[in-house]
Structure formats: C-alpha cells, structure tokens
C-alpha cells in the first residue's frame, strides 16, 4: 500500500495549492519525481520547489527513503481531516495532526508539511519542532538541513546550526560562492553579531581561495563592529576577485570612519584596475566631497554621469556641487533633471531649486518652488523662506503676513513661526520689534528653550545684557545639554572681555556636548585669544574656519593672525571673506578697527 499512500499524499498536497488558508504545499513530500507511473498520472510534481541558497544533491530528483505504511481507512481519514482542517482555517489543528501522523508513520513528507504550516502560522517553536522531525526522518535532505539551520539561527542556537551549514556548503550541487554571498542574510536574525562572525569565520576557513568566503567574513565582521578585520578580509576578497565591487565599497565605508583620505585612496586604487566600476566611482566622488575636494568630486560625478546618465543620485550631487561653485545654470539643469526622474523626496529638490533662484535674486521663481513643498519635515523651512524672500524684496510686512497664514499644529510649530518672524525683523535691523515679538510669545510659553534662547540673543542686540545672561542661564537649567546656550553665554563674556575664566568654563562645557561644532570651536579660540594664548587660539580658529568659512570666524582668525604679525595672511582671510559676505558687520568692524 506504500505507493497508494504516496499517491494520496500527492493529491492532498496538490489540492492545498488550489485552496488556501494554509500555505501552498511545496510537495517536498513528493520530493522530486513520482514513485511510479500511477503516481505521475495522479499529478505528482516532477520537481521540488526550490528556495534559498542550496539545491538538493542531484539537482531536482533525489529519492526520499519512504517508510512502508499501510493506508488503512483510519489513516486515510486522519490525512484527509488534517488537510481539510487547514483549508478551513484551523491551521493549528492541521499542524498538530500532521506532526502526530509524521511521528507515527515516520514519513518525512508529513513532517515537511507540518513545518510549512507552522511557518505559515508564524509559530517559531512549532516550526523548529517540525523541522527537527523532518531532518530526523530524512537526514539526507538539503532542504531539511537548510530549513532547520535557519530556524536554529533564528532561535539563537547558531552553534547547533553550524554542522548543517557546513554540510550545505560541502554538498556537490552547492554553488559555494553563491552560498557565501547569501550566508549573512541567512544569519541576519541572530542578534549575537560576535557569534555570527565566529560561525562565518569557521565556515570560510575551509574555503580560503573563495573570494566570496572572505567577503562574507568581511560583512559579518563589519556587523560585529570589528572594522580592522572587515577591512583585511575585504581586501583579500578583492585580491582573489579583482573586479568585485562589494568588498572595496565595504572597505571604503569602514575606512571613511577614520579618514576620508584613506577611503578615497582605496577606491582610487581599485578604479585604476576597474575604470568602468560605476558604484566605486560614485563612492569615490562622495568621499572626495567628505574631503572637501569639490573640483575633484565634480570630475568623478561627471564621469559617473557619462556612464549612468539617468541616475538621479548623480544628477542631485552634480546640482549641489554646481550650486556650491555658483554655477547656477548647471545647478538648475541638474536639479530639474532629478525632478524629471521622480525622486523619492521632491521637497529637498524644490528647496535647492529655490536656493538657486534666491542666489540670483530671482525671488518670485524661488517662491514658486518653495510653494510646492508639501507638509512634512521641510514644510516650515519652505514657508519661512517664502517670507524671507518677500522681505528681501523690501516687502517685510507681506512676509510677516505670510507667516501668520501658516497653520501650526502644536507648540513647537507655533514657536517656529515666531522665530521666523523675529528673524525677518532682525535681518531688517528692527531689533526692538523682534524683541517685542519674542517677549509676547514668552507670555504664553515661558519655558520653551528655543524661544528663551532667541529672546536672549535678541536682548543682546538692544544692549539688555542682563536679560541675555538671565535667559541663557534659564535655558541651561531647563535643558542642560543645550550646547549653544553655554556657548552663547561664554562667547558673550569673552567678546566683552569680562569674566574670562567663567567664559572658558562655559565654552568647554559646550564643546563636550558638541565637539565638532565650528562655531563653538571658534568661541574657544576667541576666549583663548582674550586670555593671551595666541598660538592655541590660532590653531582652534583655523580649525573652525577650515570646517566652516563663516564671515565672523574669518574676522576672528584674521585678528589673531594680525596680532601674530602675519598680516598678509590676515588680509587674505579678510579679503576672501568680504568677497563672500560683503555686508557682515562683525567682519567690517574688525577690519576697520585694525586697519583704519
């Protein structure tokens, strides 16, 4: 009766494909070819559905050693009842019955069917139970090994999965390179990254000449934050397979954490050997931007554009580089090209196109682009810039009126509107009006840190130093990690050449919170200058200026150079800064004071 049982199982499992609350059966049950012509006539599948990394040992027709079981009326009833329960939505009942039948009959096909139903139920415990039984009943099955290894890994039992993975990689039909390419994906659910790395290393050790084995170790090491190991293994993968882009991209990404220059060198060396590698060249262009080597980055982006003219990421980068170099015609062309390719985030592109127009004083066109920015993270920025563009045309009251049309949904958005209005007034040198706007808003939100900070900074402009200090101290009390409040208070003291030890202490606290902020580094340089430490002051101001060539930082750097009798350098810093920011008051007053 064994063949009759086979035929019945095939019919039941094929029926599952046509109905379906339980998953379509893959009849590994009928694993491969049918047992007889009778089975084939009954519709048994000619091949097992394949999924994942590995294939059965002979491609698709391995015979499963099946037990000899008599198909009694009772067994027939139980089989039909189990499948019907699944089709009627009672998958838990179906699963329990299939497991019971698999244990009783020792038929691996029933165990696999149980595993499929358990997986469909998203029941990891029962899935593992069924897979272990399936493997026990058919230990030669690569499908059973792969299913079991994946479930063991998901359960955090990677060591138990290791022998199954070794067997899968060693199978004659396995494409070892492809297996290693997908290995980290299979292991991804193991939350212990160090353990995953150990597993991958042990598997790869048996395949030292397979580039993909080293690539898998590199990826696992990166996930485990073992960057040096990841870089070494990635380089070995490239040595074995010189045109493979993935490992060099991974190595460059890790190198960039410590040095953009090292990352650029790694990519440039690879591109010498593989000049047509588009992704590597794109990565090199981005790395050059991180080095602030904008002309070199522009060259690389243009090479990528020639190879991939429809790549919106490349056009976007070209647009920003052109904008930075004040090539507004090219910037507009590239950014409009991005829009034509339906980018994921149109709002950012609209903002940059508006900037292109603003830089050329084409304010009406700028507002057209800004008006297209929809609700989201960029919405309030766009609305504020519409108001600013009106103010730049001398239409300040229209700009203020526009801000009042914005529908604020919460207090933070209301504060954004107030801050934007105050900024319009400050830009027009109407500081007392800005102060009044902020003071009125504080009546309603007396403890909002951003509102208090701007109120304090505006108080300084109308020479209310008492309010500056009192409100900055209140901000620090309300929000102890507000770096710019410490910085503003410290800088104000240093700029007035008062309480310099206190100023230094405040700015040091700001630096601990935001160590890379160019303006805070500038403040530290400035207080050291006031304290007479010219050498260290110069180092910090130069660092700040290199990071952000702002006009006020240029004023401070130039003054220190002047005091160091490096006057030609000071004049060059001031001259370049004046060309960029001719109306900056701090810069103008510094030059006038030192070069009357």
Legacy VTK file of the C-alpha trace (Angstrom):
# vtk DataFile Version 3.0
C-alpha trace
ASCII
DATASET POLYDATA
POINTS 596 float
0.000 0.000 0.000
3.033 2.275 0.136
2.512 3.587 -3.415
-1.119 4.284 -2.685
-0.124 6.371 0.307
2.293 8.295 -1.910
-0.408 8.984 -4.461
-2.839 10.121 -1.779
-0.278 12.478 -0.254
0.456 13.979 -3.641
-3.221 14.584 -4.289
-3.789 16.126 -0.857
-0.780 18.403 -1.098
-1.543 19.492 -4.645
-5.068 20.280 -3.525
-3.568 22.631 -0.972
-2.100 24.683 -3.803
-5.524 25.350 -5.248
-7.294 26.248 -1.999
-5.616 28.040 0.761
-5.681 29.434 4.204
-2.700 27.167 4.877
0.310 27.714 2.623
0.521 26.122 -0.798
2.336 22.870 -0.277
5.749 22.545 -1.826
5.408 18.897 -2.021
8.862 18.067 -0.852
6.621 15.403 0.328
6.564 14.159 -3.176
10.223 15.056 -3.303
11.254 15.025 -6.853
9.967 12.502 -9.312
6.856 10.454 -8.698
7.317 6.933 -7.393
5.547 5.281 -10.298
3.594 5.911 -13.462
0.470 5.697 -11.358
1.781 8.500 -9.161
2.691 10.608 -12.185
-0.786 10.148 -13.612
-2.158 11.311 -10.274
-0.397 14.620 -10.717
2.716 14.271 -8.552
5.085 17.147 -9.292
8.112 16.460 -11.400
10.339 18.633 -9.226
10.597 20.104 -5.783
10.133 23.867 -5.486
13.500 25.392 -4.651
14.151 28.275 -2.355
17.161 29.744 -0.609
20.873 29.129 -1.091
21.229 25.419 -1.760
19.889 22.683 -4.002
19.303 19.020 -3.356
22.286 16.823 -4.051
21.304 15.620 -7.525
19.699 18.807 -8.780
15.997 18.014 -8.512
15.234 14.314 -8.438
16.604 12.861 -5.186
14.591 9.874 -3.963
13.373 10.124 -0.385
13.613 6.835 1.552
9.983 6.310 2.479
8.598 4.004 5.155
6.322 1.158 4.302
2.955 2.167 5.753
-0.386 0.544 5.101
-3.072 3.000 4.090
-5.812 1.893 6.484
-9.248 3.552 6.496
-8.315 5.183 9.794
-5.090 6.666 8.390
-6.899 7.803 5.264
-9.480 9.589 7.411
-6.804 11.318 9.530
-4.895 12.534 6.459
-7.973 13.974 4.819
-9.154 15.521 8.108
-5.766 17.190 8.674
-5.769 18.795 5.240
-9.405 19.864 5.374
-8.813 21.483 8.793
-6.054 23.566 7.254
-8.174 24.603 4.292
-10.948 25.706 6.651
-8.610 27.990 8.635
-7.919 25.649 11.564
-4.210 25.554 10.826
-3.247 24.806 14.447
-5.378 21.643 14.353
-3.897 20.726 10.962
-0.360 21.242 12.257
-0.890 19.101 15.363
-2.391 16.281 13.296
0.399 16.344 10.665
3.064 16.198 13.384
1.290 13.300 15.062
0.970 11.429 11.750
4.620 12.108 10.850
5.825 10.673 14.146
3.597 7.644 13.802
4.267 6.857 10.131
7.908 8.155 10.069
7.094 9.738 6.700
9.305 12.860 6.124
6.797 14.328 3.713
4.289 14.769 6.525
6.941 16.400 8.718
7.745 18.860 5.953
4.089 19.666 5.518
3.890 20.324 9.263
6.905 22.659 9.003
5.254 24.599 6.191
2.039 25.048 8.174
3.938 26.088 11.321
5.878 28.662 9.314
2.627 29.965 7.842
1.294 30.279 11.401
4.417 32.293 12.390
4.992 29.817 15.179
8.772 29.542 15.632
8.586 26.892 18.379
6.396 24.519 16.368
8.335 25.319 13.166
11.551 24.194 14.835
9.845 21.111 16.259
8.577 20.138 12.801
11.919 20.881 11.074
13.842 18.794 13.600
11.473 15.911 12.969
11.761 16.375 9.195
15.560 16.257 9.398
15.423 13.252 11.724
13.239 11.381 9.223
15.208 12.460 6.121
18.772 13.405 7.172
19.957 13.334 3.545
17.622 16.202 2.546
19.381 19.518 1.901
16.007 21.264 2.108
15.525 19.861 5.614
19.061 20.925 6.597
18.566 24.428 5.280
15.181 24.855 6.942
16.487 23.532 10.251
19.660 25.643 10.178
17.678 28.814 9.525
15.286 28.116 12.387
18.124 27.255 14.764
19.814 30.540 13.921
16.578 32.459 14.487
16.313 30.760 17.868
19.816 31.907 18.817
21.261 28.400 18.527
23.916 29.174 15.936
26.387 26.565 17.152
23.804 23.831 16.535
23.214 25.223 13.033
26.929 25.149 12.144
27.185 21.456 11.106
24.114 21.858 8.899
25.636 24.915 7.198
28.942 23.083 6.703
27.076 20.188 5.110
25.131 22.510 2.833
28.294 24.254 1.635
30.034 20.927 1.093
27.212 19.426 -0.998
28.301 18.595 -4.549
25.484 20.569 -6.096
26.041 23.690 -4.000
27.492 26.748 -5.672
29.881 27.639 -2.866
30.397 31.217 -3.997
26.638 31.830 -4.161
26.212 30.156 -0.789
28.663 32.545 0.863
27.051 35.530 -0.855
23.765 34.704 0.875
25.192 33.429 4.141
24.935 36.682 6.108
21.346 37.112 5.012
20.575 33.655 6.388
22.325 34.551 9.647
20.849 38.056 9.914
18.300 37.205 12.604
20.970 36.065 15.024
21.221 39.054 17.350
24.646 37.976 18.667
26.853 39.560 15.994
30.068 38.208 17.523
28.690 34.666 17.449
27.608 35.136 13.837
31.117 36.287 12.940
32.596 33.195 14.586
30.255 30.935 12.592
31.080 32.638 9.292
34.832 32.511 10.001
34.702 28.784 10.726
32.730 28.119 7.542
35.038 30.322 5.457
38.223 28.741 6.840
37.569 25.641 4.704
37.393 27.750 1.520
40.476 30.025 1.654
40.611 30.571 -2.120
36.952 31.570 -2.497
36.649 35.359 -2.675
33.034 35.250 -1.555
34.061 33.445 1.646
36.320 36.357 2.565
33.552 38.762 1.549
31.142 37.006 3.910
33.642 37.290 6.780
34.166 40.973 5.968
30.440 41.656 6.112
29.978 39.693 9.337
32.979 41.474 10.896
31.537 44.847 9.915
28.214 43.908 11.511
30.125 42.923 14.653
32.000 46.265 14.606
35.327 44.516 14.012
36.376 47.100 11.423
40.066 46.174 11.085
39.213 42.518 10.451
36.480 43.532 8.000
38.903 45.726 6.029
41.548 42.948 5.869
39.026 40.365 4.679
37.505 42.755 2.144
40.943 43.429 0.693
41.640 39.700 0.465
38.333 39.217 -1.356
39.356 41.868 -3.907
42.791 40.255 -4.275
41.121 36.959 -5.185
38.448 38.565 -7.383
39.852 41.842 -8.652
36.680 43.176 -10.310
34.304 42.568 -7.368
32.887 45.911 -6.177
31.148 44.906 -2.956
34.263 44.348 -0.813
36.016 47.539 -1.910
32.861 49.541 -1.192
32.655 47.947 2.256
36.341 48.630 2.960
35.990 52.255 1.845
32.905 52.755 4.019
34.779 51.479 7.063
37.930 53.455 6.259
35.874 56.639 5.954
35.068 56.423 9.673
38.668 57.308 10.445
39.797 59.107 7.307
38.050 60.187 4.128
41.512 60.393 2.539
42.152 56.680 3.190
38.741 55.784 1.776
39.413 57.833 -1.365
42.814 56.170 -1.836
41.269 52.691 -1.522
38.635 53.485 -4.146
41.068 55.258 -6.485
43.404 52.242 -6.480
40.502 49.929 -7.319
39.348 52.219 -10.128
42.815 52.173 -11.674
42.214 48.470 -12.304
38.450 48.716 -12.925
37.722 52.083 -14.559
34.176 51.072 -15.543
33.076 50.338 -11.943
30.261 52.859 -11.569
29.378 52.265 -7.912
33.007 52.543 -6.839
33.420 55.772 -8.799
30.263 57.169 -7.232
31.630 56.255 -3.801
34.925 57.967 -4.674
33.074 61.131 -5.670
31.223 61.169 -2.345
34.437 60.523 -0.449
36.091 63.466 -2.193
33.198 65.649 -1.068
33.875 64.500 2.508
37.473 65.658 1.959
36.089 68.981 0.675
37.818 68.344 -2.644
34.888 69.681 -4.611
36.525 70.158 -8.041
37.890 66.593 -7.968
34.496 65.281 -6.831
32.809 67.135 -9.690
35.118 65.412 -12.193
34.223 61.984 -10.797
30.491 62.699 -10.736
30.638 63.775 -14.376
32.358 60.509 -15.267
29.590 58.630 -13.482
27.003 60.720 -15.333
28.511 59.648 -18.655
28.268 56.000 -17.621
24.818 56.305 -15.995
23.108 59.426 -17.391
19.743 58.667 -15.777
20.959 58.171 -12.234
19.058 60.740 -10.104
21.564 60.482 -7.234
24.360 61.537 -9.570
22.347 64.430 -11.012
21.450 65.541 -7.481
25.102 65.576 -6.421
26.089 67.450 -9.579
23.375 70.002 -8.897
24.611 70.647 -5.351
28.233 70.888 -6.457
27.273 73.340 -9.186
25.297 75.367 -6.648
28.280 75.412 -4.293
30.529 76.670 -7.085
27.900 79.287 -8.063
27.331 77.711 -11.480
23.625 78.413 -11.244
22.706 77.469 -14.812
24.175 73.973 -14.367
22.674 73.623 -10.899
19.202 74.393 -12.288
19.671 71.952 -15.163
20.798 69.079 -12.954
18.172 69.601 -10.265
15.371 69.802 -12.809
16.796 66.570 -14.243
16.366 64.973 -10.824
12.723 66.074 -10.693
12.098 64.605 -14.145
13.123 61.214 -12.767
10.567 61.270 -9.927
12.871 61.198 -6.863
11.684 59.816 -3.537
11.914 63.206 -1.832
10.911 66.028 -4.155
10.730 68.531 -1.309
14.510 68.759 -0.888
14.942 69.283 -4.616
12.361 72.098 -4.527
14.288 73.725 -1.681
17.582 73.613 -3.571
15.990 74.914 -6.756
14.590 77.778 -4.677
18.102 78.451 -3.390
19.410 78.575 -6.954
16.838 81.277 -7.683
17.459 83.158 -4.422
21.185 83.323 -5.107
20.350 85.066 -8.386
17.774 87.315 -6.693
15.007 85.700 -8.723
12.748 85.759 -5.693
9.442 85.227 -7.455
10.708 81.998 -9.050
12.148 80.939 -5.704
8.715 81.317 -4.109
7.163 79.211 -6.863
9.482 76.316 -5.972
9.029 76.811 -2.236
5.273 76.787 -2.659
5.476 73.222 -3.986
6.994 71.859 -0.774
4.313 69.753 0.898
3.576 69.063 4.548
6.426 67.262 6.241
9.872 67.913 7.663
10.675 70.659 5.139
7.333 72.452 5.172
8.063 75.099 7.805
11.503 75.761 6.313
9.865 76.427 2.948
7.214 78.723 4.412
9.826 80.700 6.352
11.895 81.122 3.216
8.861 82.416 1.307
8.526 85.098 3.963
12.276 85.817 3.838
12.196 86.190 0.068
9.415 88.761 0.371
11.461 90.616 2.984
14.495 90.619 0.699
12.392 92.476 -1.816
11.572 95.040 0.873
8.115 93.538 1.466
8.634 92.809 5.161
5.026 93.251 6.233
3.902 90.884 3.467
6.455 88.383 4.731
5.121 88.690 8.265
1.567 88.345 6.994
2.538 85.177 5.120
3.901 83.655 8.311
0.599 84.329 10.018
-1.200 82.204 7.398
0.707 79.070 8.428
-1.490 76.631 10.347
0.605 75.457 13.319
-0.453 72.087 14.705
1.443 72.202 18.016
3.527 74.463 20.238
6.798 73.599 18.516
5.380 74.706 15.167
3.986 77.878 16.749
7.450 78.650 18.075
8.935 78.098 14.617
6.586 80.708 13.179
7.505 83.223 15.920
11.229 82.626 15.432
10.877 83.119 11.680
9.076 86.448 12.210
11.719 87.614 14.689
14.445 86.709 12.192
12.774 88.800 9.485
12.783 91.791 11.792
16.384 91.272 12.917
17.540 90.987 9.305
15.885 94.370 8.703
17.698 95.762 11.762
14.371 96.186 13.555
15.726 94.544 16.691
13.350 96.151 19.206
10.331 94.894 17.244
11.870 91.410 17.102
12.438 91.573 20.859
8.783 92.545 21.414
7.506 89.674 19.235
9.562 87.163 21.218
8.608 88.671 24.581
4.916 88.463 23.726
5.267 84.785 22.801
7.068 84.058 26.075
3.948 85.179 27.922
2.248 82.067 26.530
5.249 79.684 26.542
7.560 80.946 29.306
9.704 77.806 29.499
10.300 76.955 25.850
14.122 76.636 25.451
14.292 77.725 21.793
12.120 80.775 22.451
14.164 81.728 25.513
17.423 81.322 23.587
16.335 83.602 20.734
14.900 86.114 23.235
18.281 86.207 24.978
20.215 86.673 21.739
17.881 89.469 20.635
18.164 91.131 24.051
21.904 91.454 23.418
21.226 93.372 20.211
19.323 96.030 22.160
22.034 96.034 24.840
19.973 94.277 27.520
22.881 92.150 28.757
21.030 91.438 32.000
18.286 89.680 30.050
20.848 87.877 27.883
22.510 86.299 30.905
19.341 85.598 32.874
17.588 83.851 29.991
20.588 81.823 28.850
21.034 80.580 32.408
17.354 79.639 32.440
17.803 77.709 29.183
20.729 75.801 30.695
18.644 74.990 33.767
15.728 73.745 31.644
17.881 71.885 29.134
21.363 71.035 30.457
22.511 69.605 27.120
21.733 72.810 25.148
25.282 73.351 23.840
24.587 76.670 22.146
23.267 78.226 25.344
26.577 77.544 27.117
28.429 78.754 24.037
26.422 81.957 23.643
26.854 82.913 27.287
30.580 82.135 27.225
31.150 83.914 23.939
29.249 86.994 25.128
31.542 87.233 28.154
34.662 86.696 26.040
33.588 89.232 23.432
33.120 91.834 26.163
36.445 90.719 27.702
34.749 90.002 31.020
34.932 87.047 33.482
37.179 85.146 31.091
37.703 82.121 33.357
33.914 81.675 33.578
33.618 82.175 29.806
36.206 79.473 29.168
34.456 77.061 31.523
31.105 77.605 29.780
32.560 77.086 26.305
34.382 73.940 27.444
31.031 72.545 28.582
29.562 73.375 25.171
32.467 71.596 23.447
31.906 68.436 25.496
28.333 68.323 24.199
29.136 69.295 20.571
32.886 68.792 19.981
32.718 69.237 16.205
30.620 72.414 16.084
32.661 75.024 14.197
31.042 77.976 15.979
31.792 76.553 19.421
35.403 75.832 18.367
35.549 79.466 17.189
34.324 80.640 20.598
37.032 78.644 22.353
39.639 80.158 20.054
38.278 83.608 20.782
38.350 83.236 24.571
41.918 81.894 24.379
42.819 84.966 22.323
41.358 87.157 25.061
43.439 85.212 27.590
46.590 85.878 25.569
47.134 82.289 24.345
47.662 83.324 20.722
49.218 80.099 19.425
46.451 77.828 20.663
43.841 80.431 19.690
45.145 80.400 16.117
45.023 76.572 15.919
41.396 76.448 17.015
40.252 79.356 14.855
41.964 77.836 11.813
40.255 74.515 12.549
36.881 76.262 12.841
37.432 78.265 9.659
38.511 75.187 7.663
35.346 73.414 8.770
33.114 76.422 8.095
34.488 79.552 6.363
31.953 81.849 8.021
32.496 85.630 7.935
32.589 86.042 11.740
35.058 83.187 12.136
37.139 84.850 9.400
37.062 88.108 11.380
38.398 86.328 14.489
41.034 84.325 12.599
42.236 87.450 10.800
42.523 89.364 14.070
44.672 86.649 15.665
46.880 86.492 12.557
47.197 90.278 12.726
48.328 90.115 16.360
50.823 87.385 15.408
52.286 89.805 12.817
51.154 87.528 9.979
49.395 90.446 8.403
49.484 89.364 4.774
47.675 86.142 5.766
45.180 88.137 7.831
44.409 90.434 4.927
43.884 87.484 2.583
41.450 85.843 5.022
39.525 89.093 5.351
39.590 89.816 1.619
38.214 86.380 0.705
35.561 86.592 3.429
34.499 90.057 2.325
34.059 88.791 -1.243
31.665 86.137 0.077
29.904 88.242 2.746
30.333 91.963 1.960
27.659 93.095 4.442
28.787 91.236 7.555
29.019 93.797 10.349
31.485 91.889 12.537
33.880 91.479 9.628
33.599 95.107 8.556
34.087 96.484 12.072
37.090 94.220 12.722
38.869 95.344 9.556
38.071 98.994 10.265
39.346 98.727 13.848
42.641 97.064 12.913
43.186 98.759 9.544
41.720 102.243 9.989
LINES 1 597
596 0 1 2 3 4 5 6 7 8 9 10 11 12 13 14 15 16 17 18 19 20 21 22 23 24 25 26 27 28 29 30 31 32 33 34 35 36 37 38 39 40 41 42 43 44 45 46 47 48 49 50 51 52 53 54 55 56 57 58 59 60 61 62 63 64 65 66 67 68 69 70 71 72 73 74 75 76 77 78 79 80 81 82 83 84 85 86 87 88 89 90 91 92 93 94 95 96 97 98 99 100 101 102 103 104 105 106 107 108 109 110 111 112 113 114 115 116 117 118 119 120 121 122 123 124 125 126 127 128 129 130 131 132 133 134 135 136 137 138 139 140 141 142 143 144 145 146 147 148 149 150 151 152 153 154 155 156 157 158 159 160 161 162 163 164 165 166 167 168 169 170 171 172 173 174 175 176 177 178 179 180 181 182 183 184 185 186 187 188 189 190 191 192 193 194 195 196 197 198 199 200 201 202 203 204 205 206 207 208 209 210 211 212 213 214 215 216 217 218 219 220 221 222 223 224 225 226 227 228 229 230 231 232 233 234 235 236 237 238 239 240 241 242 243 244 245 246 247 248 249 250 251 252 253 254 255 256 257 258 259 260 261 262 263 264 265 266 267 268 269 270 271 272 273 274 275 276 277 278 279 280 281 282 283 284 285 286 287 288 289 290 291 292 293 294 295 296 297 298 299 300 301 302 303 304 305 306 307 308 309 310 311 312 313 314 315 316 317 318 319 320 321 322 323 324 325 326 327 328 329 330 331 332 333 334 335 336 337 338 339 340 341 342 343 344 345 346 347 348 349 350 351 352 353 354 355 356 357 358 359 360 361 362 363 364 365 366 367 368 369 370 371 372 373 374 375 376 377 378 379 380 381 382 383 384 385 386 387 388 389 390 391 392 393 394 395 396 397 398 399 400 401 402 403 404 405 406 407 408 409 410 411 412 413 414 415 416 417 418 419 420 421 422 423 424 425 426 427 428 429 430 431 432 433 434 435 436 437 438 439 440 441 442 443 444 445 446 447 448 449 450 451 452 453 454 455 456 457 458 459 460 461 462 463 464 465 466 467 468 469 470 471 472 473 474 475 476 477 478 479 480 481 482 483 484 485 486 487 488 489 490 491 492 493 494 495 496 497 498 499 500 501 502 503 504 505 506 507 508 509 510 511 512 513 514 515 516 517 518 519 520 521 522 523 524 525 526 527 528 529 530 531 532 533 534 535 536 537 538 539 540 541 542 543 544 545 546 547 548 549 550 551 552 553 554 555 556 557 558 559 560 561 562 563 564 565 566 567 568 569 570 571 572 573 574 575 576 577 578 579 580 581 582 583 584 585 586 587 588 589 590 591 592 593 594 595
